Amino acid sequence: MRMQVPRRFLPSLPLLMAFEAAARNESITAAARELNLTQSAVSRQIKALEEQLGVELFHRERQTIRLTAGGHAYVREIREALQKISTASLNLRANPFGGTLNLAILPTFGTRWLAPRLPDFLQRFPGITINLVTKLSVFDFRLETADAAIHFGKADWQGAELALLRRETVIPACSPALKAQYGFVEPTVIREAPLLHLTTRPDAWERWMRLNGVPADHVHGMLFDQFATAAQAAMAGLGVALLPTFLIEDELRDGRLVPAYDAPMTGEEAYYLAWPRDRTAHPPLIAFRDWLLAVTEADR
């Protein structure tokens, strides 16, 4: 728990505004006119501030005022603080869901799917700042600063709430040259080619082969920890990779990747937004969750 700041070091806003206006205008009269107060009221507020702080802020010379050395230093910080309060209030009024969202993302999903769509969210909610960090697997929200995470797998995350975003369909994809080399006229030919594996989906190829009537024992090949690097390796002709169609749309469209064999596979696992239960009412999370669900629904 933070130590509470003594009351005497927290002057009221009217006192600080009177001081800042007088310092900026170098005149009690001009400050009173700006604040729509009487000259005597502004003078009393500045005097009350000096008494509360125990520091003289102005040199008073007949009808003029001049900041003391301490007053010069103090007004710079007070002016900055007042500006922050004003900006925060304007942002809150413009966007009641303002704040910060710390989001853990899966690398390829984050860079290929989420990042191109984030400008739309930030335009709709300009007061919200999103901080992104990469996480490849389930973690303990109690030990992390994340408010939410993009999760791929089953709807199972201890201590967290989950919202289904989308399922995924993967296809065996490779370079046009590799397809021309092997032909892949039937699924059994896939076993003859180099296979590229993801460490996060260690049994994906076995499941695909069983689904297509291909012996699934002793399946070997290069290992990758991210879809992006596996996709690059496939485009370079190093082998065939099982890749989500929605993450390689550009590569399929321009022909850098082609389906090795027309046999898509949709598994039981899916993409979810996960968040700890104690963050359910966090306004930036509410805004992001509603937006993300709408975008993924439209994108299916």
DRENTORTI-955315 format. One line per field, with one value per residue: x negated, y negated, z negated of N, C-alpha, C in turn. Coordinates in pm, 1 decimal. Example, Ala and Ser with C-alpha at 12.3 -4.5 7.8 and 13.67 -1.06 7.14 Angstrom:
<mibas>
nu (-1319.0|-1285.0)
nv (569.0|225.0)
nw (-780.0|-708.0)
cau (-1230.0|-1367.0)
cav (450.0|106.0)
caw (-780.0|-714.0)
cu (-1320.0|-1290.0)
cv (330.0|-3.0)
cw (-780.0|-787.0)
</mibas>
This chain:
<mibas>
nu (-83.8|-53.0|-212.6|-15.5|19.7|-55.4|202.3|142.3|-31.2|120.4|269.3|584.6|755.9|867.7|695.0|446.7|500.3|549.5|297.5|138.1|252.6|207.3|-71.6|-130.4|-13.5|-136.7|-4.3|237.8|482.4|531.7|539.4|764.5|961.9|947.2|1023.0|1272.8|1321.2|1309.1|1054.7|962.5|1041.8|874.6|628.6|657.6|671.1|417.5|262.4|355.5|258.5|-17.0|-38.4|41.0|-162.9|-380.4|-562.7|-683.5|-551.6|-539.4|-705.4|-593.3|-540.7|-436.5|-190.0|-247.5|-342.8|-590.8|-741.3|-896.6|-1213.6|-1154.6|-884.4|-899.6|-1003.1|-803.0|-569.5|-613.4|-596.9|-339.3|-185.6|-227.3|-110.1|157.8|220.7|205.9|417.5|627.8|610.5|649.9|911.4|1050.1|997.2|1126.4|1388.6|1430.8|1388.7|1507.7|1404.7|1133.4|782.5|538.3|448.5|296.0|186.0|134.7|6.3|24.3|-247.8|-232.3|43.5|78.7|-86.2|-11.1|269.8|400.3|257.2|286.5|551.7|575.5|552.6|817.2|949.8|811.3|879.5|1150.2|1146.9|978.5|862.2|751.2|465.6|276.8|66.5|-156.5|-268.6|-456.1|-342.7|-370.1|-237.2|-0.9|19.7|-27.3|193.9|175.7|-88.6|-178.0|-166.2|31.0|349.4|514.5|521.7|441.6|537.0|464.6|610.9|775.8|1082.8|976.3|840.0|698.8|842.3|924.6|1144.2|1296.5|1347.7|1477.4|1312.7|1246.0|1240.8|996.7|878.3|653.0|416.9|215.7|-61.7|-288.0|-575.8|-536.5|-731.6|-810.2|-575.8|-552.8|-770.0|-704.4|-441.5|-211.1|31.2|192.4|278.1|91.3|-153.4|-245.9|-392.7|-636.1|-766.9|-969.0|-864.1|-733.2|-723.6|-538.0|-630.6|-437.2|-220.1|-253.7|-144.4|-10.6|-57.6|-31.8|238.8|356.2|275.6|394.5|659.3|673.5|626.0|360.3|62.7|-49.3|-272.5|-602.7|-664.9|-865.3|-1071.5|-1164.7|-1164.2|-970.8|-907.0|-719.0|-445.0|-505.6|-780.5|-774.8|-609.8|-771.1|-981.5|-845.1|-776.3|-1030.1|-1081.9|-1156.9|-997.4|-675.8|-417.5|-171.4|57.4|253.6|526.0|630.6|418.6|236.8|333.7|248.3|12.7|111.9|277.7|103.4|-51.5|-288.2|-270.5|-115.4|162.9|55.9|195.5|540.1|682.0|814.8|804.4|989.0|958.9|1036.0|948.8|927.2|919.0|908.6|1005.3|863.0|893.9|816.0|1038.6|1065.7|1031.5|1245.0|1425.6|1270.5|1248.5|1099.4|1057.0|1318.4|1401.8|1215.9|1266.5|1535.9|1507.5|1321.8|1460.9|1667.1|1522.7|1393.9|1615.8|1722.1|1519.6|1513.0)
nv (119.4|-223.6|-506.2|-751.5|-1080.6|-1369.5|-1601.0|-1872.6|-1900.4|-1883.2|-2101.3|-2267.3|-2270.1|-2529.7|-2708.6|-2650.9|-2710.2|-2983.9|-3078.1|-2990.4|-3136.1|-3401.5|-3400.9|-3352.8|-3572.9|-3772.9|-3940.1|-4021.8|-4138.4|-4079.9|-3802.8|-3768.4|-3865.0|-3674.8|-3442.3|-3504.6|-3617.0|-3819.4|-4067.5|-4069.3|-3815.4|-3643.2|-3724.5|-3640.0|-3362.5|-3303.4|-3381.9|-3199.7|-2964.8|-3004.4|-3008.1|-2747.1|-2598.4|-2706.4|-2872.4|-3159.0|-3277.0|-3490.6|-3804.3|-4103.0|-4417.4|-4721.3|-4779.5|-4560.5|-4219.6|-3965.9|-3664.9|-3456.7|-3278.5|-3019.1|-3019.6|-3035.6|-2780.9|-2620.6|-2692.3|-2597.8|-2318.9|-2295.2|-2401.5|-2210.0|-1988.7|-2075.0|-2092.6|-1823.8|-1720.7|-1855.3|-1759.3|-1486.2|-1491.9|-1588.4|-1379.4|-1170.7|-1256.9|-1255.3|-990.2|-758.1|-508.0|-524.6|-457.7|-202.1|99.2|396.3|636.8|974.8|1148.3|1393.7|1449.6|1464.2|1442.8|1195.3|1016.7|1062.3|1074.8|923.8|673.7|523.4|449.5|304.0|15.2|-64.7|-9.7|-186.0|-427.3|-434.7|-433.8|-655.7|-725.9|-503.9|-314.7|-54.3|196.5|435.1|768.5|1061.8|1390.2|1734.0|1944.5|2067.6|1879.4|1768.5|1538.7|1402.9|1362.1|1197.6|884.6|862.4|772.1|914.7|1186.7|1332.8|1648.7|1974.7|2285.4|2518.0|2438.7|2368.5|2234.8|2181.3|1991.1|1787.2|1600.8|1674.2|1586.3|1695.8|1647.8|1729.4|2022.9|2236.9|2325.0|2541.4|2595.8|2816.9|2658.8|2533.2|2438.0|2339.6|2464.7|2688.3|2833.2|2890.1|3059.2|3286.1|3347.1|3450.3|3596.1|3756.3|3800.5|3969.4|3918.4|3695.9|3776.9|3836.8|3602.9|3335.6|3246.5|2976.3|2875.5|2742.3|2643.4|2581.5|2719.0|3012.1|3258.2|3215.2|3291.4|3570.4|3592.0|3486.2|3673.5|3912.7|3837.1|3833.5|4090.6|4177.4|4345.5|4266.1|4294.0|4239.0|3974.5|3720.9|3419.1|3069.4|2837.9|2561.7|2263.4|2072.8|1970.8|1786.3|1818.0|2082.8|2057.4|1896.5|2074.9|2271.8|2127.9|2093.3|2339.0|2546.6|2742.8|2894.9|2733.3|2725.4|2486.1|2212.0|2101.7|1839.8|1687.6|1687.3|1567.4|1364.5|1476.8|1703.9|1584.0|1441.1|1644.8|1730.6|1930.1|2249.4|2478.4|2794.0|3029.4|3075.5|3075.7|2963.9|2907.6|2885.7|2831.0|2917.2|2718.8|2362.3|2001.0|1776.7|1499.9|1432.4|1349.0|1238.9|1297.4|1085.8|864.5|822.8|604.9|398.8|103.3|47.5|313.5|407.2|248.4|330.4|607.2|616.5|491.7|664.9|908.0|835.6|779.2|1023.7|1182.0|1067.1|1131.6|1400.5)
nw (0.0|83.7|-72.8|-229.2|-110.2|-298.6|-388.5|-379.4|-170.6|49.8|199.4|272.6|591.5|669.0|531.6|648.1|917.0|902.6|820.8|1042.9|1255.8|1172.5|1169.0|1438.9|1567.5|1435.2|1266.0|1027.5|1076.3|1351.6|1334.9|1172.3|1344.8|1549.4|1414.9|1339.0|1086.8|788.7|727.6|464.0|380.3|528.6|427.9|160.6|199.5|300.3|82.9|-107.0|5.3|-16.7|-294.2|-353.5|-235.4|-358.2|-239.5|-69.9|228.6|402.3|456.2|329.8|446.3|399.1|628.5|781.1|860.5|820.7|901.0|658.9|625.9|546.6|615.3|893.7|963.8|858.9|999.7|1256.6|1229.8|1124.6|1331.7|1530.7|1405.1|1381.9|1650.2|1722.8|1573.4|1692.9|1958.0|1913.4|1820.6|2044.5|2223.4|2091.9|2101.3|2375.1|2424.0|2233.3|2183.6|2149.3|2076.5|1998.2|2162.2|2108.0|2311.4|2383.7|2656.8|2922.6|3135.7|3435.8|3485.6|3365.4|3517.8|3786.4|3802.4|3591.6|3558.9|3811.0|3781.0|3550.8|3572.3|3629.3|3387.6|3213.6|3324.9|3273.3|2996.1|2874.1|2631.6|2516.7|2443.5|2579.9|2474.4|2592.7|2549.5|2614.4|2573.8|2570.4|2455.5|2206.5|1905.3|1563.2|1456.4|1218.3|1173.5|1367.3|1551.3|1733.3|1863.6|2022.4|2264.2|2582.1|2668.0|2785.9|2812.7|2602.7|2429.8|2163.8|1897.6|1607.6|1350.7|1516.5|1735.9|2050.7|2392.5|2692.7|2996.8|3268.5|3477.0|3636.1|3956.9|4103.1|4367.8|4568.8|4680.7|4928.5|5128.9|5476.4|5633.5|5483.4|5480.8|5752.2|5775.4|5617.7|5679.3|5531.2|5568.0|5420.8|5072.3|4944.0|5058.5|4934.5|4714.7|4824.3|4865.8|4715.2|4390.4|4206.2|3872.6|3593.7|3272.4|3088.0|3178.2|3167.1|3249.0|3483.6|3755.0|3734.7|3668.1|3899.1|4088.9|3996.3|4030.3|4303.1|4382.8|4385.3|4288.6|3964.4|3810.7|3680.4|3775.8|3887.1|3895.7|3960.2|3685.7|3566.8|3380.0|3430.0|3638.7|3838.2|3906.5|3988.6|4211.2|4374.4|4417.9|4560.2|4790.6|4889.4|4989.0|4823.2|4720.0|4637.2|4468.0|4207.7|4209.8|4084.1|4273.7|4260.2|4180.4|4382.0|4607.0|4788.5|4896.4|5022.0|5206.3|5375.3|5471.8|5353.8|5168.5|5198.2|5182.6|5088.3|5101.4|5144.8|4869.1|4616.5|4258.6|3965.3|3629.3|3280.8|3117.4|3057.1|3106.1|2837.2|2630.8|2329.1|1983.2|1648.5|1374.2|1197.1|1351.8|1507.7|1509.5|1600.3|1771.6|2026.7|2108.1|2141.6|2357.7|2554.7|2569.6|2659.3|2907.5|3033.7|3045.9|3218.6|3451.8|3510.2|3551.2|3783.2|3953.0|3992.1)
cau (0.0|-131.4|-198.0|75.1|-46.1|5.6|300.2|86.1|-103.9|218.4|357.3|703.5|741.5|886.8|573.2|342.0|537.7|529.1|152.8|86.7|300.3|136.9|-210.7|-136.2|22.6|-216.4|90.5|353.6|601.6|553.5|577.3|903.3|1045.8|946.8|1093.4|1405.6|1325.0|1264.8|911.0|937.6|1057.4|752.2|523.8|677.3|637.7|271.8|212.1|388.6|165.5|-147.3|-32.3|48.3|-293.7|-484.3|-662.2|-639.2|-555.7|-553.5|-750.2|-488.4|-599.8|-327.0|-77.9|-297.5|-388.7|-702.5|-764.9|-1021.2|-1284.6|-1074.3|-762.1|-931.5|-1014.8|-675.5|-466.5|-638.1|-542.2|-194.7|-127.5|-228.9|-11.1|290.7|241.3|233.6|553.1|719.2|606.8|713.7|1055.6|1100.5|993.3|1230.4|1517.9|1440.7|1385.1|1518.9|1331.1|991.2|697.5|435.3|473.4|176.1|237.0|40.2|50.1|-51.0|-325.6|-182.9|178.5|65.7|-144.6|55.3|414.7|444.5|191.9|349.4|687.0|571.2|584.2|961.6|983.8|754.8|957.2|1277.3|1122.6|848.5|805.0|696.8|332.9|258.5|-70.4|-159.0|-380.8|-440.0|-336.3|-339.4|-160.3|78.2|-60.7|48.3|222.4|137.4|-232.3|-206.0|-94.8|126.9|493.3|582.6|429.9|495.2|503.6|507.3|616.9|908.8|1137.9|930.7|734.6|733.1|853.1|951.9|1263.9|1259.9|1447.4|1438.1|1291.6|1263.8|1171.8|894.5|864.4|516.1|396.8|73.8|-102.2|-428.7|-608.9|-497.8|-839.0|-806.7|-458.9|-586.2|-866.8|-644.7|-311.8|-109.1|159.1|270.8|222.1|-22.5|-277.0|-290.8|-494.0|-764.4|-828.2|-1008.1|-751.5|-769.3|-640.6|-533.7|-647.3|-312.3|-121.5|-343.3|-77.2|75.8|-73.3|25.3|384.3|391.5|255.5|500.3|782.7|669.4|595.4|217.1|-6.0|-93.5|-382.7|-738.7|-662.6|-976.1|-1092.2|-1217.3|-1077.8|-963.3|-826.3|-619.8|-389.1|-569.9|-904.7|-737.4|-559.8|-887.2|-1053.5|-765.6|-791.8|-1165.5|-1091.0|-1217.9|-906.6|-531.9|-376.3|-28.0|69.5|391.5|554.7|656.4|292.6|151.0|418.3|169.2|-79.6|191.2|331.6|0.4|-116.1|-411.6|-235.6|-2.7|201.2|-11.5|304.0|664.9|737.0|810.4|836.8|1033.6|947.1|1122.9|893.8|971.5|861.2|990.2|955.2|866.3|862.8|839.8|1172.7|1066.9|1018.6|1364.4|1489.8|1171.0|1308.3|1032.2|1079.5|1455.9|1404.0|1139.0|1335.7|1653.0|1458.8|1257.5|1564.7|1737.2|1433.1|1374.2|1743.9|1733.0|1408.4|1522.3)
cav (0.0|-346.7|-598.1|-861.1|-1210.7|-1460.4|-1694.0|-2006.8|-1900.5|-1868.4|-2218.9|-2253.8|-2322.2|-2674.9|-2778.6|-2631.1|-2783.7|-3126.6|-3099.9|-2975.4|-3247.7|-3522.5|-3389.9|-3364.6|-3709.1|-3866.5|-4041.3|-3972.4|-4190.4|-4002.1|-3667.7|-3774.7|-3879.8|-3546.6|-3340.9|-3556.9|-3636.9|-3952.5|-4077.7|-4032.0|-3670.8|-3581.6|-3753.4|-3553.1|-3225.5|-3290.5|-3389.5|-3072.6|-2865.8|-3029.2|-2965.7|-2601.3|-2544.8|-2764.4|-2929.2|-3278.4|-3250.3|-3616.1|-3930.0|-4203.1|-4552.0|-4813.8|-4721.2|-4455.2|-4095.0|-3903.0|-3531.9|-3425.1|-3166.9|-2900.5|-3031.9|-3001.7|-2635.2|-2558.3|-2715.4|-2511.1|-2186.1|-2307.5|-2421.5|-2080.0|-1903.6|-2122.6|-2055.9|-1679.6|-1700.3|-1903.8|-1665.5|-1362.0|-1515.2|-1596.1|-1244.8|-1090.4|-1301.3|-1208.5|-843.9|-706.7|-382.8|-552.9|-380.9|-118.6|242.7|477.4|754.2|1077.7|1196.2|1494.5|1368.5|1453.2|1386.6|1053.7|936.4|1079.3|1051.9|818.8|543.8|442.7|407.5|220.3|-126.2|-86.0|-16.8|-307.5|-539.7|-433.9|-458.4|-725.0|-741.4|-377.7|-273.0|90.7|245.6|573.2|853.9|1193.6|1508.1|1848.9|2046.9|2024.8|1832.5|1734.2|1395.3|1344.1|1335.1|1112.6|756.2|864.3|761.6|1013.2|1258.2|1411.2|1787.1|2078.3|2415.0|2549.7|2335.8|2413.8|2148.4|2172.6|1856.9|1687.6|1605.8|1684.2|1556.8|1755.8|1554.1|1797.5|2149.1|2226.4|2432.1|2546.6|2672.4|2842.6|2556.4|2539.8|2352.2|2399.9|2551.5|2815.4|2906.6|2942.1|3166.8|3407.1|3373.9|3459.9|3635.3|3819.4|3760.4|4050.9|3861.0|3593.5|3836.1|3844.9|3469.3|3285.5|3187.2|2870.3|2891.3|2636.2|2698.2|2561.5|2814.9|3125.0|3373.7|3168.3|3373.8|3701.9|3581.0|3467.0|3800.0|4006.3|3788.1|3859.1|4230.3|4194.1|4392.4|4148.1|4327.8|4193.9|3852.4|3635.1|3299.3|2949.8|2779.6|2415.6|2221.3|1974.5|1988.9|1698.0|1878.4|2203.0|2012.2|1854.0|2195.3|2335.6|2047.9|2114.5|2472.8|2640.5|2851.1|2869.2|2693.9|2711.1|2344.9|2159.8|2029.0|1697.1|1618.6|1688.4|1527.1|1290.4|1568.3|1788.7|1500.5|1405.5|1765.2|1769.2|2059.3|2317.1|2600.0|2913.0|3123.2|3012.1|3150.1|2878.0|2972.5|2797.8|2903.8|2879.7|2600.7|2236.2|1878.8|1716.3|1389.9|1473.9|1241.8|1278.1|1259.0|957.2|754.9|825.9|473.5|298.5|39.3|74.7|452.5|416.6|189.1|414.0|734.9|596.8|462.6|783.4|1005.3|788.6|790.3|1164.2|1232.0|1019.7|1183.5|1546.3)
caw (0.0|89.6|-185.2|-198.9|-109.4|-395.9|-330.5|-357.2|-44.2|157.2|202.5|356.6|728.0|679.2|487.7|748.4|1038.6|876.0|823.2|1179.3|1337.9|1129.4|1212.1|1585.0|1606.3|1354.1|1219.1|953.8|1144.0|1473.2|1293.5|1125.5|1462.9|1619.5|1335.7|1306.1|942.7|748.9|701.2|325.3|368.5|579.4|329.8|44.7|236.7|309.0|-54.1|-171.3|58.5|-78.5|-433.9|-357.8|-199.0|-442.9|-148.4|1.5|372.2|475.5|396.7|351.9|451.0|426.6|703.0|870.9|799.0|891.4|845.8|589.7|688.9|520.5|693.0|1032.7|976.0|824.4|1100.5|1372.0|1202.1|1108.1|1464.3|1597.3|1338.5|1420.5|1790.2|1725.5|1522.2|1796.0|2070.2|1870.1|1811.8|2181.1|2280.2|2028.8|2153.2|2513.3|2425.9|2096.4|2170.3|2153.6|1987.0|2059.0|2167.2|2129.6|2382.3|2427.2|2787.8|2996.1|3230.8|3572.6|3478.5|3333.3|3625.7|3915.9|3799.7|3500.5|3581.0|3916.8|3742.9|3431.4|3595.7|3618.6|3245.2|3154.6|3375.4|3202.2|2853.6|2875.2|2498.6|2467.3|2488.0|2574.2|2466.5|2639.6|2512.9|2673.9|2486.8|2655.5|2385.6|2090.9|1792.6|1442.5|1456.9|1089.6|1174.8|1483.0|1552.8|1844.1|1835.7|2106.6|2352.3|2693.2|2635.5|2879.2|2747.2|2553.5|2339.6|2033.1|1842.5|1466.5|1294.1|1620.7|1819.2|2191.9|2495.2|2819.6|3106.6|3396.4|3495.9|3740.0|4055.0|4155.3|4490.8|4598.7|4777.6|4968.4|5242.3|5606.0|5683.6|5410.9|5529.5|5885.1|5757.6|5559.9|5740.4|5426.1|5628.7|5315.9|4942.9|4900.6|5112.2|4838.9|4626.8|4894.2|4866.7|4582.7|4317.9|4111.9|3753.0|3493.1|3137.6|3013.8|3232.1|3196.1|3309.8|3592.9|3874.1|3707.2|3676.6|4040.8|4160.4|3957.8|4091.2|4447.2|4409.0|4408.6|4167.9|3889.0|3720.8|3712.8|3857.4|3844.1|3976.6|3893.5|3582.8|3560.0|3264.8|3471.3|3771.8|3935.6|3953.9|4063.5|4341.4|4453.4|4459.7|4665.1|4913.2|4939.5|5045.6|4729.6|4685.8|4631.3|4333.5|4182.6|4175.8|4081.7|4397.2|4240.0|4154.4|4502.1|4719.9|4887.8|4963.0|5112.4|5313.4|5474.6|5521.9|5284.3|5109.9|5263.2|5110.1|5139.4|5130.7|5101.8|4755.1|4497.5|4131.4|3857.2|3504.0|3169.6|3052.0|3116.0|3049.3|2732.4|2549.6|2188.8|1888.8|1509.7|1330.4|1126.6|1449.3|1593.2|1517.8|1642.1|1890.8|2154.6|2146.2|2191.5|2492.1|2647.1|2586.1|2745.2|3043.0|3089.7|3077.6|3338.2|3567.5|3545.3|3604.7|3920.5|4031.1|4009.5)
cu (-88.0|-105.5|-108.8|1.4|22.1|91.1|237.9|7.4|-11.1|315.2|475.4|678.8|765.9|763.7|464.2|373.8|518.9|380.7|98.4|128.5|228.1|-7.7|-222.6|-109.2|-61.9|-129.5|206.2|482.0|634.4|596.3|723.4|999.3|1057.7|1029.6|1234.6|1426.3|1288.2|1115.2|878.3|950.4|931.8|637.7|535.4|639.0|486.5|210.7|238.7|294.5|28.0|-148.3|-28.5|-87.5|-404.5|-595.4|-602.4|-658.6|-578.4|-625.0|-641.9|-548.2|-494.0|-213.9|-121.3|-337.1|-500.3|-732.5|-897.7|-1090.4|-1206.0|-945.4|-783.2|-934.7|-878.5|-573.0|-488.0|-577.0|-390.7|-126.6|-119.9|-123.8|130.4|322.4|274.2|374.9|655.8|726.5|676.0|865.5|1119.0|1105.1|1103.7|1368.0|1538.4|1450.2|1389.3|1442.9|1179.8|912.9|598.8|475.9|341.7|220.3|123.3|92.9|-34.4|-119.8|-263.4|-41.9|170.3|16.5|-64.9|203.6|451.3|386.7|255.3|487.7|687.5|596.2|732.7|1003.6|935.4|826.4|1091.3|1261.1|987.0|785.6|738.9|559.5|322.7|109.6|-70.3|-285.1|-353.4|-441.8|-292.0|-250.1|-84.4|-15.2|31.6|69.5|178.7|-8.6|-273.2|-125.7|13.1|270.2|572.0|479.7|507.4|444.4|550.6|502.4|760.4|954.1|1105.9|812.9|771.8|733.4|888.2|1088.4|1218.0|1377.2|1396.0|1426.1|1317.3|1194.7|1075.2|896.5|722.9|513.7|248.4|31.1|-251.8|-454.2|-562.4|-603.4|-837.1|-687.2|-486.0|-681.5|-800.9|-509.4|-198.1|29.1|248.9|202.3|101.9|-156.2|-332.9|-403.2|-631.0|-838.7|-875.6|-887.8|-802.8|-670.6|-647.5|-543.3|-520.0|-199.9|-195.1|-276.4|8.3|64.4|-14.9|177.5|428.5|380.5|362.4|633.7|790.3|622.4|450.1|152.9|-72.3|-208.7|-514.7|-740.0|-768.9|-984.3|-1146.0|-1113.9|-1086.1|-874.7|-719.6|-571.6|-464.8|-696.8|-876.4|-687.2|-673.7|-965.0|-978.8|-779.4|-929.2|-1185.8|-1151.2|-1126.5|-762.4|-495.4|-225.3|-5.8|215.8|417.8|571.5|529.7|200.1|230.6|338.2|77.9|-6.6|241.2|225.6|-83.9|-247.7|-394.7|-117.8|36.9|128.7|91.0|430.8|731.7|726.0|851.2|875.8|1034.0|1045.4|1075.1|934.8|896.5|960.6|923.5|972.4|831.3|889.4|973.3|1175.0|1048.0|1142.2|1426.2|1392.3|1218.4|1233.3|1051.5|1219.9|1463.4|1333.6|1210.3|1455.4|1611.8|1403.0|1359.7|1640.7|1651.6|1414.1|1501.6|1758.6|1629.5|1418.5|1572.1)
cv (-125.4|-433.2|-715.2|-993.8|-1302.5|-1566.2|-1829.4|-2015.5|-1881.0|-1986.4|-2196.5|-2315.8|-2472.9|-2753.8|-2768.6|-2707.7|-2933.6|-3161.2|-3093.8|-3092.5|-3376.7|-3519.8|-3410.5|-3506.8|-3815.6|-3978.0|-3973.0|-4013.3|-4108.4|-3859.4|-3665.2|-3785.1|-3745.8|-3442.0|-3383.8|-3565.4|-3781.1|-3949.5|-4032.1|-3881.1|-3598.5|-3603.9|-3662.0|-3408.8|-3205.8|-3294.4|-3258.4|-2962.2|-2881.4|-2983.3|-2813.6|-2538.7|-2593.4|-2826.9|-3051.7|-3256.0|-3375.8|-3719.5|-4031.9|-4342.0|-4650.6|-4742.8|-4607.2|-4330.9|-4035.9|-3770.5|-3525.0|-3311.9|-3037.1|-2901.3|-2996.8|-2850.5|-2568.1|-2573.6|-2629.1|-2373.0|-2189.8|-2322.5|-2289.4|-1987.4|-1944.8|-2085.4|-1907.4|-1650.3|-1742.1|-1806.9|-1535.0|-1376.8|-1522.4|-1458.4|-1157.3|-1127.8|-1250.6|-1056.1|-790.0|-576.7|-405.4|-470.3|-298.2|27.7|311.8|612.5|847.5|1138.4|1313.9|1423.9|1352.9|1398.0|1235.7|970.1|943.9|1045.3|930.8|682.1|463.4|389.8|312.5|71.1|-157.6|-97.8|-148.0|-432.8|-549.6|-470.4|-526.9|-741.0|-616.8|-351.0|-122.0|122.7|394.1|644.9|993.2|1303.2|1626.5|1951.5|1986.5|1985.0|1798.4|1583.2|1328.2|1303.4|1243.2|982.9|752.7|853.6|866.8|1079.1|1322.7|1554.7|1878.9|2211.4|2447.2|2441.4|2372.8|2327.5|2121.6|2027.6|1749.2|1709.1|1610.0|1650.7|1613.4|1649.7|1620.4|1933.2|2133.2|2349.2|2428.1|2627.9|2706.5|2748.3|2567.6|2442.2|2418.3|2496.6|2688.1|2898.6|2965.9|3060.5|3297.0|3443.6|3376.3|3494.0|3708.0|3791.8|3843.0|3994.3|3754.5|3648.5|3841.2|3711.5|3431.5|3217.3|3087.5|2873.3|2767.6|2698.8|2683.1|2653.1|2945.2|3243.3|3335.5|3257.4|3514.5|3698.7|3565.5|3599.3|3902.7|3968.2|3823.4|4000.8|4258.6|4246.6|4275.4|4177.4|4272.8|4075.1|3755.9|3511.1|3183.7|2894.4|2627.1|2377.2|2119.6|2004.6|1907.2|1759.9|2007.3|2166.3|1967.9|1974.2|2268.0|2259.5|2066.6|2254.4|2576.8|2755.3|2807.3|2838.1|2689.4|2570.2|2300.4|2074.2|1879.3|1617.9|1616.4|1648.0|1455.8|1384.0|1661.5|1709.1|1470.5|1524.7|1801.5|1901.6|2117.4|2436.1|2720.0|3017.7|3063.7|3095.2|3063.4|2955.8|2865.9|2878.4|2856.1|2752.9|2474.5|2120.5|1818.0|1588.5|1433.7|1355.4|1289.7|1223.2|1122.4|838.5|744.5|689.2|362.8|232.7|61.8|218.5|470.9|364.2|278.8|545.5|720.6|572.6|588.6|888.8|966.7|807.2|936.2|1226.1|1192.5|1084.4|1333.7|1583.9)
cw (0.0|-32.8|-144.9|-209.6|-210.9|-327.9|-298.5|-226.2|75.4|155.3|296.4|493.7|737.1|636.2|593.3|876.5|1020.9|882.3|965.4|1267.4|1302.3|1176.9|1362.8|1630.8|1538.1|1299.9|1146.3|1025.5|1268.3|1440.1|1248.6|1243.4|1537.3|1546.8|1296.1|1155.3|911.5|721.3|559.5|305.4|416.8|481.6|208.1|77.7|243.4|169.0|-128.6|-123.5|-5.0|-223.9|-445.4|-329.5|-292.5|-362.2|-82.1|151.0|456.3|389.6|429.8|338.2|497.6|501.0|794.5|790.1|885.1|823.7|771.2|663.8|669.2|599.9|837.8|1052.7|956.4|937.1|1223.4|1349.5|1186.7|1243.4|1540.7|1537.8|1376.8|1565.2|1802.1|1678.1|1627.0|1913.4|2034.9|1865.3|1950.6|2245.9|2222.9|2081.7|2295.8|2520.6|2283.9|2074.6|2177.2|2054.5|2065.4|2053.9|2198.8|2184.4|2422.3|2557.3|2834.8|3111.9|3368.7|3577.1|3454.3|3449.2|3755.5|3913.2|3714.7|3535.7|3694.5|3880.6|3623.0|3458.0|3586.1|3472.8|3183.9|3203.7|3302.5|3054.7|2837.7|2737.6|2445.0|2528.6|2473.2|2574.8|2499.5|2593.4|2567.4|2567.3|2573.0|2587.8|2268.6|1976.9|1676.9|1439.8|1326.6|1086.2|1289.5|1472.2|1660.4|1793.8|1912.4|2197.2|2466.2|2673.8|2747.3|2807.5|2711.6|2456.0|2195.4|1988.9|1697.7|1417.5|1393.8|1683.5|1964.8|2281.6|2627.6|2928.1|3241.5|3391.4|3613.6|3829.0|4109.9|4283.6|4502.4|4711.4|4806.4|5082.4|5371.4|5657.9|5615.1|5456.1|5666.8|5874.0|5713.6|5622.0|5640.3|5484.7|5530.5|5181.8|4897.8|4949.7|5017.4|4751.7|4692.5|4892.0|4726.1|4516.8|4214.6|3996.0|3664.8|3354.8|3055.4|3063.0|3265.9|3265.5|3429.8|3716.3|3853.5|3720.5|3821.4|4116.6|4124.4|4022.6|4239.0|4481.3|4440.3|4280.3|4094.7|3794.4|3774.0|3810.0|3803.9|3934.2|3894.7|3795.9|3585.7|3441.4|3301.9|3613.7|3876.2|3991.7|4031.5|4202.7|4432.1|4503.8|4571.1|4796.2|4975.1|4995.5|4953.7|4691.5|4689.7|4486.7|4324.8|4128.9|4177.7|4205.3|4373.4|4211.3|4276.5|4626.0|4828.0|4966.2|5059.4|5232.6|5419.7|5519.3|5457.4|5210.9|5188.0|5176.5|5171.1|5181.4|5071.6|4992.2|4630.0|4372.3|4028.9|3728.1|3398.4|3101.4|3126.9|3051.5|2950.5|2682.4|2404.8|2100.2|1746.4|1461.1|1263.6|1220.3|1537.8|1613.6|1559.9|1772.0|2021.8|2202.4|2202.3|2334.9|2592.6|2673.4|2679.8|2889.4|3107.6|3128.4|3204.0|3462.9|3608.0|3601.1|3752.6|4011.7|4058.1|4149.0)
</mibas>
